[in-house]
Amino acid sequence: MLIDFHTHTTASDGALTPRELLQRASEAGIDLFAITDHDTMAGYLEASQFQLDYPTVKLVPGVEVSCRWSATTIHVVGLGVDCQHPAMCEGLAELDTARTARGIKIAERLASRGFPGALEGAQIEAGGGQLGRPHFASWMVAQGHVPDHNTAFDKYLGQGKPGDVKAFWPELARAVAWIVDAGGIAVLAHPLKYKYTRMKLRRLVQDFAEAGGTAVEALSGRQTPDQTAQLLRLAEDFELDVSAGSDFHRDGPYSPRLGVELLRLEARSGVWRHFESAQENPEEAR
């Protein structure tokens, strides 16, 4: 079975429209698929309108929620959430407000370093999707301020740089509660991306589990077998399920391909079991 529970569209910082991504998932032979745009379910909702055109793909409601833990931005994927539930609606509305305020702050910091007009430029790059740092990076490249996205993040937008603004995100426990209250499964996204020591990563996973988190993303994008084994052991230590996804944003020479083969996860207890027999009727996913 091929699954992918972590992908992005133009509703946030991905390059493909929801329908294009759903079509790509169908062509790749993916059985269970979630669109998990940052802090919005607009991508999933748009894709669900075309579900009947791609009957071999079971589309799972999804979102990737931004939050804070230990002064770091953490991402939690929500799977199977009721997008009409008051908790999720209120949470996403709060995140939308936070993203707007964060964008203004990022633009102010860039302006103070000689790059005026960043907010308007990034909003144009976002094209109506959720505003994020990749859109500021795209604007900086388009304006000739930096040669490429990597340089934009290395100098101005990455962790610890002027554009790394965290203060507007909710705490981890609140983000997990929104997902759980809306009937969803909370998954700690790409745990190794935070570059924590093993001890600090264990503290994060422990706090996540105590807040009601259900699973750890044991495979995300490009990982070595040793990294995957480390995350599988971590999930086992805290009696958490595992999830997997490509974290696909766009095509590129170093970008992961859509789809994860479940054999790579050694048949551990996985979140996919909640969706294997569900959603035979696409309307049930809405």
Disulfide bonds with the S-S distance in Angstrom:
none
